[in-house]
Amino acid sequence: MPRKKYNHKGYSLYGWFAQNTKKWYSDRVSPIKNGIVVEIGVYGGASLLSIVDICKENKNHLYGIDPWELIKFHNDKKSSPLLLKKKRNELKSRRCNLEKIIEELKYDHVSLIKDFSVNAARTFEDESVDLVFIDGSHGYESVKADLENWFPKIKKNGILGGDDWGWPLVQKAVCEFTQKNNLKVGNIQNHWEIKF
C-alpha cells in the first residue's frame, strides 16, 4: 500500500493508515483510562495521532516508538551511500515534522522514543502497559522479538495487537507465540489482538 498524506488539525503528515485501522484502534483505546498506550512503528504519525485526542480525554500517556533514521535497511550493502542518506533524511524529516506537531499542539501526554522496540521495552516496567500496537518491521524475527519483549509489559486485561495480519511472516510469528504461551489470537479484517 503506498504511503498517503494525511491532515491532522491543519498539519500534514504521512503514513499507511487505513480507515478500518482507525476504527479498530479507537475501539480498543477508548475504554482505557489513566493508562499507558504504546505504538511500535510510528513513521509519520498518522496512526499515532488518530488516537491522540482519545488518549488526552482519557488521561492516557501515549508512547510512539520508532528508530526512524537509525534504521538499518535490508539492502544497506547493496544500496549506494547517496540513496541510503536520502532514505534516512526522509525518515528524519517525518520524525521532526511529528515532533513539531506534538509540540505546537501541546500534546504533553505524548512521548516519542527514537529507538528500536526491543531496547525501548526495557524502559517500561512489567505489567505497566494497557495496550501495545505493533506495526514496525514485518519480518518474522522482528515481530517475534516485539512479541517476546512486550508480552511481560502488558497489564492483566491489556491488549497486545497489531496491523497487517495478511502478511505471512506476521501471522507466523503471532501464531507461534500464542501457541507457545497458550494464548488465543483474534483477528478482525487485517488486525490481530491477544487479550490478557
N, CA, C and O of each residue as an XYZ file, in Angstrom:
784
protein
N       0.854     -1.180      0.000
C       0.000      0.000      0.000
C       0.898      1.242      0.000
O       1.787      1.347      0.845
N       0.692      2.164     -0.909
C       1.532      3.367     -0.950
C       1.229      4.273      0.239
O       0.099      4.328      0.724
N       2.264      4.986      0.702
C       2.029      5.899      1.822
C       1.192      7.070      1.326
O       1.277      7.491      0.172
N       0.378      7.576      2.250
C      -0.536      8.667      1.911
C      -0.210      9.892      2.744
O       0.480      9.825      3.762
N      -0.729     11.001      2.275
C      -0.619     12.244      3.028
C      -1.912     12.409      3.831
O      -3.008     12.240      3.298
N      -1.772     12.739      5.105
C      -2.913     12.922      6.000
C      -2.912     14.340      6.538
O      -1.894     15.031      6.509
N      -4.067     14.762      7.028
C      -4.203     16.078      7.638
C      -4.605     15.875      9.095
O      -5.554     15.152      9.396
N      -3.879     16.518      9.982
C      -4.233     16.492     11.402
C      -4.278     17.928     11.899
O      -3.243     18.544     12.154
N      -5.478     18.446     12.033
C      -5.693     19.792     12.553
C      -4.866     20.834     11.797
O      -4.275     21.732     12.397
N      -4.838     20.697     10.476
C      -4.128     21.650      9.636
C      -2.671     21.307      9.367
O      -2.006     22.005      8.602
N      -2.169     20.255      9.976
C      -0.788     19.810      9.761
C      -0.780     18.613      8.808
O      -1.678     17.771      8.844
N       0.229     18.551      7.970
C       0.387     17.418      7.060
C       1.319     16.382      7.659
O       2.336     16.716      8.266
N       0.959     15.126      7.480
C       1.818     14.026      7.887
C       1.589     12.847      6.956
O       0.614     12.817      6.205
N       2.498     11.872      7.011
C       2.439     10.738      6.093
C       2.325      9.425      6.848
O       2.681      9.326      8.022
N       1.817      8.419      6.143
C       1.708      7.085      6.716
C       1.002      6.139      5.779
O       0.768      6.442      4.609
N       0.671      4.987      6.321
C      -0.032      3.946      5.555
C      -1.316      3.570      6.294
O      -1.730      2.411      6.263
N      -1.924      4.503      6.932
C      -3.006      4.242      7.875
C      -4.357      4.144      7.180
O      -4.813      5.105      6.561
N      -4.992      2.990      7.281
C      -6.294      2.756      6.647
C      -7.427      3.139      7.599
O      -7.257      3.102      8.818
N      -8.565      3.501      7.047
C      -9.716      3.927      7.841
C     -10.195      2.826      8.789
O     -10.588      3.108      9.922
N     -10.162      1.561      8.323
C     -10.621      0.473      9.205
C      -9.674      0.288     10.391
O     -10.097     -0.165     11.454
N      -8.393      0.638     10.215
C      -7.449      0.575     11.333
C      -7.783      1.646     12.365
O      -7.683      1.402     13.568
N      -8.175      2.819     11.907
C      -8.545      3.890     12.837
C      -9.689      3.446     13.740
O      -9.654      3.685     14.947
N     -10.696      2.806     13.168
C     -11.838      2.338     13.969
C     -11.398      1.249     14.938
O     -11.731      1.291     16.123
N     -10.649      0.275     14.430
C     -10.178     -0.822     15.277
C      -9.357     -0.277     16.442
O      -9.570     -0.658     17.593
N      -8.430      0.606     16.138
C      -7.529      1.190     17.132
C      -8.315      2.016     18.156
O      -8.122      1.859     19.362
N      -9.185      2.878     17.683
C     -10.001      3.730     18.558
C     -10.877      2.900     19.485
O     -11.002      3.216     20.669
N     -11.483      1.844     18.958
C     -12.342      0.976     19.768
C     -11.583      0.321     20.911
O     -12.153      0.094     21.978
N     -10.321      0.019     20.709
C      -9.533     -0.629     21.758
C      -8.951      0.376     22.753
O      -8.779      0.055     23.929
N      -8.651      1.577     22.291
C      -8.068      2.591     23.176
C      -9.136      3.280     24.026
O      -8.870      3.652     25.169
N     -10.324      3.451     23.487
C     -11.393      4.207     24.174
C     -11.693      3.754     25.598
O     -11.900      4.613     26.455
N     -11.730      2.446     25.906
C     -12.039      2.047     27.292
C     -10.906      2.268     28.298
O     -11.127      2.197     29.506
N      -9.702      2.534     27.806
C      -8.547      2.678     28.701
C      -8.564      4.065     29.350
O      -8.678      5.080     28.663
N      -8.449      4.092     30.673
C      -8.437      5.349     31.431
C      -7.196      5.389     32.318
O      -6.846      4.395     32.953
N      -6.531      6.548     32.355
C      -5.338      6.731     33.190
C      -4.304      5.634     32.952
O      -3.694      5.125     33.893
N      -4.119      5.281     31.698
C      -3.230      4.171     31.374
C      -2.085      4.553     30.458
O      -1.767      5.725     30.253
N      -1.486      3.514     29.922
C      -0.358      3.669     29.012
C      -0.648      2.917     27.728
O      -0.996      1.736     27.743
N      -0.498      3.626     26.615
C      -0.666      3.051     25.284
C       0.657      3.220     24.551
O       1.245      4.302     24.557
N       1.121      2.145     23.919
C       2.397      2.160     23.201
C       2.164      1.770     21.752
O       1.498      0.777     21.461
N       2.722      2.564     20.848
C       2.677      2.228     19.424
C       4.106      1.988     18.947
O       4.987      2.826     19.140
N       4.320      0.842     18.326
C       5.622      0.482     17.775
C       5.541      0.611     16.263
O       4.732     -0.057     15.619
N       6.371      1.463     15.705
C       6.342      1.717     14.268
C       5.483      2.931     13.978
O       4.305      2.793     13.648
N       6.046      4.099     14.094
C       5.292      5.351     14.037
C       5.369      6.026     12.663
O       4.378      6.571     12.177
N       6.536      5.984     12.050
C       6.820      6.645     10.777
C       6.414      8.118     10.853
O       7.029      8.884     11.595
N       5.386      8.529     10.099
C       4.982      9.930     10.069
C       3.936     10.312     11.096
O       3.610     11.492     11.226
N       3.397      9.342     11.834
C       2.473      9.634     12.925
C       0.993      9.549     12.604
O       0.170      9.929     13.437
N       0.624      9.061     11.419
C      -0.800      9.015     11.045
C      -1.617      8.174     12.011
O      -2.691      8.602     12.434
N      -1.137      6.985     12.371
C      -1.894      6.144     13.300
C      -1.802      6.681     14.722
O      -2.794      6.676     15.451
N      -0.628      7.142     15.120
C      -0.440      7.670     16.470
C      -1.390      8.833     16.747
O      -2.039      8.873     17.792
N      -1.470      9.770     15.815
C      -2.319     10.943     16.033
C      -3.802     10.646     15.854
O      -4.644     11.472     16.208
N      -4.132      9.474     15.308
C      -5.552      9.118     15.182
C      -6.184      8.844     16.539
O      -7.404      8.925     16.683
N      -5.357      8.516     17.543
C      -5.896      8.238     18.883
C      -5.445      9.265     19.921
O      -5.715      9.104     21.111
N      -4.764     10.310     19.479
C      -4.183     11.264     20.416
C      -5.250     11.983     21.251
O      -5.039     12.221     22.440
N      -6.384     12.327     20.649
C      -7.436     13.031     21.395
C      -8.140     12.106     22.384
O      -8.488     12.528     23.486
N      -8.349     10.857     22.000
C      -8.946      9.873     22.926
C      -8.042      9.713     24.139
O      -8.502      9.715     25.281
N      -6.743      9.574     23.872
C      -5.792      9.409     24.985
C      -5.777     10.629     25.901
O      -5.708     10.492     27.123
N      -5.840     11.806     25.318
C      -5.856     13.026     26.139
C      -7.109     13.077     27.012
O      -7.031     13.351     28.210
N      -8.252     12.813     26.404
C      -9.523     12.840     27.147
C      -9.538     11.808     28.270
O     -10.064     12.070     29.351
N      -8.956     10.628     28.013
C      -8.970      9.545     28.998
C      -7.764      9.575     29.941
O      -7.584      8.678     30.765
N      -6.937     10.626     29.805
C      -5.742     10.777     30.654
C      -4.777      9.596     30.513
O      -4.204      9.119     31.493
N      -4.616      9.141     29.275
C      -3.642      8.087     28.970
C      -2.363      8.726     28.458
O      -2.398      9.755     27.783
N      -1.239      8.113     28.780
C       0.013      8.555     28.177
C       0.263      7.688     26.951
O       0.143      6.465     27.005
N       0.611      8.333     25.852
C       0.798      7.675     24.564
C       2.268      7.748     24.177
O       2.844      8.830     24.069
N       2.865      6.577     23.972
C       4.268      6.495     23.566
C       4.349      6.021     22.123
O       3.704      5.043     21.746
N       5.133      6.709     21.329
C       5.403      6.293     19.957
C       6.863      5.897     19.838
O       7.755      6.706     20.090
N       7.108      4.643     19.451
C       8.470      4.116     19.387
C       8.828      3.771     17.948
O       8.114      3.030     17.272
N       9.940      4.322     17.499
C      10.391      4.079     16.126
C      11.876      4.443     16.061
O      12.297      5.411     16.693
N      12.675      3.680     15.306
C      14.081      4.074     15.168
C      14.283      5.205     14.166
O      15.348      5.822     14.138
N      13.275      5.482     13.346
C      13.373      6.487     12.291
C      14.707      6.357     11.561
O      14.995      5.303     10.993
N      15.521      7.404     11.566
C      16.738      7.391     10.745
C      17.830      6.452     11.264
O      18.859      6.303     10.605
N      17.639      5.818     12.419
C      18.609      4.841     12.928
C      18.467      3.482     12.243
O      19.331      2.616     12.378
N      17.383      3.309     11.516
C      17.059      2.015     10.916
C      18.181      1.523      9.998
O      18.862      2.301      9.331
N      18.339      0.202      9.996
C      19.262     -0.434      9.065
C      18.409     -1.073      7.977
O      17.610     -1.967      8.257
N      18.569     -0.630      6.770
C      17.792     -1.164      5.662
C      18.347     -2.525      5.246
O      19.555     -2.755      5.282
N      17.440     -3.421      4.850
C      17.854     -4.787      4.497
C      18.826     -4.816      3.328
O      19.540     -5.802      3.146
N      18.867     -3.759      2.539
C      19.771     -3.719      1.389
C      20.875     -2.673      1.563
O      21.375     -2.124      0.581
N      21.257     -2.399      2.825
C      22.299     -1.400      3.101
C      23.566     -1.637      2.279
O      24.151     -0.693      1.748
N      23.983     -2.893      2.176
C      25.247     -3.197      1.497
C      25.141     -3.055     -0.021
O      26.142     -2.826     -0.700
N      23.927     -3.191     -0.548
C      23.741     -3.110     -1.997
C      23.412     -1.699     -2.469
O      23.634     -1.364     -3.633
N      22.889     -0.882     -1.580
C      22.466      0.469     -1.960
C      23.628      1.446     -1.922
O      24.583      1.276     -1.164
N      23.529      2.446     -2.733
C      24.568      3.479     -2.750
C      24.453      4.331     -1.487
O      23.355      4.508     -0.958
N      25.568      4.853     -1.006
C      25.528      5.722      0.174
C      24.587      6.913     -0.016
O      23.951      7.363      0.936
N      24.501      7.416     -1.239
C      23.623      8.551     -1.522
C      22.149      8.181     -1.332
O      21.379      8.954     -0.763
N      21.760      6.983     -1.817
C      20.382      6.518     -1.661
C      20.049      6.277     -0.194
O      18.962      6.632      0.263
N      20.974      5.680      0.542
C      20.750      5.439      1.971
C      20.602      6.750      2.728
O      19.750      6.871      3.609
N      21.432      7.732      2.384
C      21.340      9.049      3.021
C      19.988      9.683      2.730
O      19.385     10.297      3.611
N      19.515      9.538      1.508
C      18.206     10.081      1.124
C      17.085      9.429      1.933
O      16.182     10.114      2.414
N      17.144      8.105      2.080
C      16.120      7.380      2.859
C      16.133      7.821      4.321
O      15.085      8.051      4.925
N      17.341      7.933      4.876
C      17.441      8.330      6.288
C      16.990      9.779      6.496
O      16.377     10.107      7.511
N      17.295     10.617      5.547
C      16.841     12.014      5.642
C      15.316     12.099      5.590
O      14.715     12.922      6.281
N      14.693     11.251      4.772
C      13.230     11.238      4.715
C      12.649     10.828      6.066
O      11.697     11.445      6.543
N      13.219      9.785      6.687
C      12.735      9.330      7.991
C      12.943     10.394      9.063
O      12.078     10.610      9.912
N      14.086     11.048      9.018
C      14.347     12.130      9.975
C      13.343     13.262      9.790
O      12.863     13.839     10.766
N      13.032     13.576      8.548
C      12.054     14.625      8.242
C      10.679     14.271      8.803
O       9.991     15.132      9.353
N      10.277     13.007      8.666
C       8.975     12.565      9.213
C       8.960     12.706     10.736
O       7.973     13.160     11.315
N      10.067     12.312     11.379
C      10.142     12.418     12.838
C      10.092     13.878     13.281
O       9.343     14.225     14.193
N      10.875     14.719     12.648
C      10.921     16.141     13.024
C       9.568     16.818     12.822
O       9.157     17.648     13.633
N       8.887     16.464     11.749
C       7.552     17.017     11.494
C       6.586     16.606     12.604
O       5.805     17.424     13.089
N       6.643     15.338     13.002
C       5.766     14.845     14.063
C       6.106     15.511     15.393
O       5.205     15.884     16.145
N       7.371     15.662     15.687
C       7.775     16.355     16.921
C       7.236     17.784     16.944
O       6.789     18.266     17.984
N       7.280     18.448     15.810
C       6.775     19.820     15.707
C       5.266     19.868     15.987
O       4.793     20.738     16.719
N       4.525     18.936     15.404
C       3.071     18.891     15.617
C       2.768     18.676     17.102
O       1.934     19.372     17.681
N       3.448     17.715     17.705
C       3.227     17.402     19.122
C       3.533     18.611     20.003
O       2.798     18.901     20.947
N       4.611     19.305     19.692
C       4.990     20.480     20.476
C       3.999     21.629     20.277
O       3.543     22.233     21.247
N       3.670     21.927     19.025
C       2.808     23.081     18.751
C       1.367     22.865     19.218
O       0.691     23.823     19.592
N       0.893     21.622     19.199
C      -0.460     21.346     19.680
C      -0.479     21.013     21.173
O      -1.518     20.669     21.737
N       0.691     21.125     21.794
C       0.834     20.922     23.248
C       0.293     19.557     23.695
O      -0.474     19.456     24.652
N       0.709     18.533     22.987
C       0.346     17.163     23.342
C       1.338     16.654     24.391
O       2.214     15.842     24.094
N       1.184     17.144     25.617
C       2.093     16.767     26.700
C       1.936     15.317     27.122
O       2.786     14.775     27.830
N       0.861     14.694     26.694
C       0.616     13.295     27.044
C       1.217     12.336     26.021
O       0.968     11.132     26.086
N       2.008     12.854     25.074
C       2.637     12.037     24.035
C       4.152     12.112     24.178
O       4.721     13.194     24.323
N       4.792     10.956     24.135
C       6.259     10.887     24.157
C       6.729     10.056     22.975
O       6.246      8.947     22.746
N       7.678     10.608     22.227
C       8.296      9.863     21.137
C       9.628      9.315     21.626
O      10.410     10.019     22.265
N       9.870      8.048     21.316
C      11.123      7.401     21.692
C      11.814      6.952     20.410
O      11.340      6.051     19.718
N      12.942      7.592     20.104
C      13.701      7.229     18.907
C      14.656      6.103     19.278
O      15.781      6.334     19.722
N      14.177      4.882     19.085
C      14.978      3.704     19.429
C      14.302      2.479     18.818
O      13.186      2.551     18.304
N      15.001      1.373     18.889
C      14.430      0.113     18.432
C      13.506     -0.420     19.519
O      13.745     -0.211     20.708
N      12.466     -1.098     19.108
C      11.415     -1.562     20.004
C      11.942     -2.382     21.180
O      11.534     -2.168     22.322
N      12.843     -3.313     20.904
C      13.359     -4.193     21.957
C      14.104     -3.376     23.018
O      13.962     -3.640     24.212
N      14.886     -2.400     22.596
C      15.582     -1.535     23.560
C      14.581     -0.725     24.376
O      14.713     -0.609     25.594
N      13.590     -0.172     23.707
C      12.598      0.659     24.392
C      11.793     -0.145     25.406
O      11.431      0.377     26.460
N      11.509     -1.406     25.100
C      10.727     -2.249     26.017
C      11.388     -2.343     27.385
O      10.705     -2.440     28.404
N      12.700     -2.314     27.406
C      13.432     -2.437     28.675
C      13.190     -1.249     29.603
O      13.447     -1.343     30.803
N      12.705     -0.147     29.072
C      12.483      1.051     29.896
C      11.093      1.070     30.540
O      10.791      1.966     31.328
N      10.252      0.095     30.213
C       8.909      0.001     30.789
C       8.885     -1.116     31.828
O       9.479     -2.176     31.637
N       8.189     -0.857     32.926
C       8.062     -1.893     33.954
C       7.126     -2.990     33.483
O       6.239     -2.763     32.660
N       7.337     -4.186     34.019
C       6.439     -5.299     33.709
C       5.027     -4.962     34.200
O       4.848     -4.310     35.229
N       4.046     -5.418     33.449
C       2.619     -5.236     33.753
C       2.256     -3.765     33.985
O       1.489     -3.441     34.892
N       2.822     -2.874     33.144
C       2.544     -1.444     33.297
C       1.800     -0.840     32.108
O       1.359      0.307     32.174
N       1.658     -1.598     31.027
C       1.116     -1.062     29.778
C      -0.258     -1.671     29.488
O      -0.456     -2.878     29.624
N      -1.192     -0.823     29.090
C      -2.553     -1.287     28.799
C      -2.705     -1.838     27.383
O      -3.427     -2.810     27.161
N      -2.025     -1.215     26.435
C      -2.137     -1.652     25.049
C      -0.838     -1.383     24.314
O      -0.265     -0.298     24.421
N      -0.375     -2.379     23.566
C       0.763     -2.220     22.674
C       0.283     -2.539     21.268
O      -0.231     -3.626     21.004
N       0.456     -1.578     20.369
C       0.085     -1.734     18.958
C       1.376     -1.911     18.164
O       2.177     -0.982     18.055
N       1.575     -3.111     17.609
C       2.799     -3.440     16.882
C       2.574     -3.250     15.389
O       1.751     -3.928     14.775
N       3.321     -2.314     14.824
C       3.244     -2.054     13.381
C       4.604     -1.580     12.876
O       4.700     -0.663     12.061
N       5.660     -2.236     13.386
C       7.017     -1.887     12.982
C       7.447     -2.747     11.810
O       6.718     -2.891     10.829
N       8.623     -3.310     11.919
C       9.110     -4.204     10.873
C       8.206     -5.435     10.796
O       7.767     -5.957     11.821
N       7.935     -5.890      9.585
C       7.031     -7.023      9.393
C       7.765     -8.330      9.148
O       7.160     -9.320      8.736
N       9.079     -8.335      9.402
C       9.853     -9.569      9.280
C       9.564    -10.496     10.447
O       9.226    -10.036     11.538
N       9.692    -11.782     10.229
C       9.392    -12.780     11.252
C      10.174    -12.539     12.541
O       9.588    -12.492     13.623
N      11.495    -12.384     12.430
C      12.330    -12.209     13.628
C      11.974    -10.934     14.386
O      11.994    -10.915     15.616
N      11.647     -9.865     13.651
C      11.292     -8.593     14.297
C       9.974     -8.697     15.054
O       9.868     -8.239     16.192
N       8.972     -9.299     14.421
C       7.664     -9.447     15.083
C       7.801    -10.355     16.300
O       7.245    -10.073     17.361
N       8.539    -11.436     16.140
C       8.777    -12.368     17.252
C       9.442    -11.646     18.426
O       9.035    -11.815     19.576
N      10.470    -10.838     18.128
C      11.166    -10.093     19.181
C      10.240     -9.082     19.853
O      10.284     -8.919     21.072
N       9.400     -8.400     19.066
C       8.435     -7.452     19.642
C       7.491     -8.173     20.596
O       7.248     -7.706     21.709
N       6.963     -9.302     20.160
C       6.029    -10.064     20.995
C       6.688    -10.510     22.300
O       6.127    -10.328     23.380
N       7.867    -11.087     22.193
C       8.542    -11.612     23.377
C       8.940    -10.510     24.362
O       8.885    -10.709     25.576
N       9.333     -9.368     23.844
C       9.795     -8.295     24.729
C       8.672     -7.447     25.307
O       8.824     -6.880     26.388
N       7.546     -7.350     24.605
C       6.438     -6.538     25.107
C       5.404     -7.352     25.885
O       4.630     -6.785     26.656
N       5.381     -8.646     25.697
C       4.438     -9.523     26.410
C       4.477     -9.312     27.928
O       3.414     -9.175     28.535
N       5.654     -9.279     28.568
C       5.677     -9.085     30.025
C       5.222     -7.696     30.471
O       4.894     -7.498     31.641
N       5.199     -6.748     29.562
C       4.857     -5.369     29.911
C       3.350     -5.127     29.994
O       2.914     -4.105     30.524
N       2.552     -6.067     29.468
C       1.096     -5.890     29.388
C       0.433     -6.170     30.734
O       0.730     -7.166     31.394
N      -0.465     -5.277     31.123
C      -1.261     -5.460     32.342
C      -2.284     -6.578     32.145
O      -2.601     -6.960     31.018
N      -2.783     -7.082     33.240
C      -3.922     -8.005     33.187
C      -5.082     -7.253     32.529
O      -5.328     -6.094     32.862
N      -5.778     -7.881     31.624
C      -6.872     -7.306     30.825
C      -6.363     -6.333     29.758
O      -7.146     -5.592     29.164
N      -5.059     -6.338     29.522
C      -4.491     -5.498     28.477
C      -4.535     -6.179     27.116
O      -4.996     -7.313     26.986
N      -4.053     -5.474     26.114
C      -4.081     -5.977     24.736
C      -2.709     -5.808     24.090
O      -2.072     -4.759     24.191
N      -2.284     -6.862     23.432
C      -1.112     -6.832     22.567
C      -1.658     -7.098     21.169
O      -2.180     -8.181     20.903
N      -1.542     -6.130     20.284
C      -2.154     -6.286     18.969
C      -1.351     -5.606     17.894
O      -0.292     -5.030     18.143
N      -1.883     -5.686     16.689
C      -1.174     -5.054     15.596
C      -1.928     -5.073     14.293
O      -3.091     -5.468     14.210
N      -1.228     -4.635     13.297
C      -1.772     -4.473     11.955
C      -1.141     -5.519     11.031
O      -0.231     -6.250     11.420
N      -1.644     -5.567      9.809
C      -1.050     -6.375      8.736
C      -1.089     -7.873      8.991
O      -0.101     -8.576      8.776
N      -2.239     -8.354      9.451
C      -2.448     -9.790      9.651
C      -2.269    -10.549      8.334
O      -1.950    -11.737      8.344
N      -2.469     -9.888      7.231
C      -2.326    -10.524      5.927
C      -0.888    -10.835      5.532
O      -0.661    -11.559      4.563
N       0.078    -10.308      6.257
C       1.477    -10.608      5.961
C       1.810    -11.985      6.541
O       1.672    -12.178      7.749
N       2.246    -12.952      5.718
C       2.505    -14.312      6.213
C       3.511    -14.386      7.365
O       3.336    -15.195      8.276
N       4.547    -13.568      7.342
C       5.547    -13.643      8.415
C       5.031    -13.061      9.720
O       5.444    -13.488     10.799
N       4.130    -12.087      9.631
C       3.474    -11.559     10.832
C       2.600    -12.652     11.437
O       2.670    -12.920     12.637
N       1.780    -13.277     10.605
C       0.910    -14.369     11.072
C       1.709    -15.495     11.711
O       1.360    -15.991     12.782
N       2.771    -15.886     11.049
C       3.607    -16.986     11.552
C       4.151    -16.663     12.940
O       4.054    -17.487     13.849
N       4.717    -15.481     13.111
C       5.281    -15.089     14.408
C       4.202    -15.028     15.484
O       4.409    -15.512     16.596
N       3.052    -14.436     15.161
C       1.967    -14.297     16.148
C       1.405    -15.664     16.522
O       1.192    -15.940     17.702
N       1.162    -16.520     15.535
C       0.588    -17.850     15.817
C       1.546    -18.710     16.637
O       1.115    -19.395     17.565
N       2.818    -18.687     16.315
C       3.798    -19.451     17.097
C       3.874    -18.935     18.530
O       3.958    -19.716     19.478
N       3.844    -17.615     18.677
C       3.919    -17.019     20.008
C       2.701    -17.404     20.849
O       2.847    -17.776     22.014
N       1.515    -17.320     20.273
C       0.302    -17.638     21.041
C       0.239    -19.121     21.392
O      -0.194    -19.478     22.487
N       0.664    -19.982     20.481
C       0.683    -21.423     20.784
C       1.665    -21.725     21.914
O       1.360    -22.485     22.833
N       2.839    -21.121     21.828
C       3.883    -21.346     22.837
C       3.434    -20.891     24.220
O       3.785    -21.516     25.221
N       2.663    -19.810     24.287
C       2.240    -19.231     25.569
C       0.803    -19.557     25.935
O       0.241    -18.977     26.864
N       0.207    -20.496     25.195
C      -1.171    -20.929     25.457
C      -2.147    -19.751     25.499
O      -2.961    -19.628     26.414
N      -2.043    -18.893     24.489
C      -2.900    -17.725     24.359
C      -3.736    -17.853     23.093
O      -3.439    -18.669     22.220
N      -4.766    -17.051     23.001
C      -5.606    -17.038     21.808
C      -5.413    -15.726     21.064
O      -5.311    -14.657     21.666
N      -5.366    -15.832     19.763
C      -5.265    -14.631     18.933
C      -6.575    -14.467     18.176
O      -7.112    -15.427     17.624
N      -7.076    -13.251     18.160
C      -8.254    -12.930     17.363
C      -7.829    -12.030     16.216
O      -6.895    -11.238     16.346
N      -8.520    -12.159     15.098
C      -8.209    -11.246     14.004
C      -9.500    -10.708     13.399
O     -10.465    -11.441     13.181
N      -9.485     -9.419     13.140
C     -10.604     -8.706     12.532
C     -10.048     -7.978     11.328
O      -9.164     -7.130     11.447
N     -10.577     -8.320     10.168
C     -10.075     -7.765      8.907
C      -8.565     -7.946      8.858
O      -8.097     -9.082      8.775
N      -7.799     -6.888      8.905
C      -6.346     -7.001      8.761
C      -5.616     -6.807     10.095
O      -4.410     -6.559     10.112
N      -6.339     -6.920     11.203
C      -5.760     -6.662     12.532
C      -5.762     -7.926     13.371
O      -6.584     -8.819     13.166
N      -4.851     -7.994     14.304
C      -4.794     -9.133     15.221
C      -4.677     -8.602     16.655
O      -4.189     -7.494     16.878
N      -5.127     -9.400     17.612
C      -5.020     -8.994     19.003
C      -4.978    -10.197     19.929
O      -5.617    -11.223     19.698
N      -4.210    -10.028     20.969
C      -4.130    -11.006     22.040
C      -4.585    -10.289     23.300
O      -3.975     -9.303     23.713
N      -5.659    -10.783     23.914
C      -6.169    -10.165     25.141
C      -5.708    -10.977     26.328
O      -5.666    -12.206     26.281
N      -5.359    -10.271     27.405
C      -4.850    -10.930     28.597
C      -5.864    -10.908     29.723
O      -5.594    -11.424     30.808
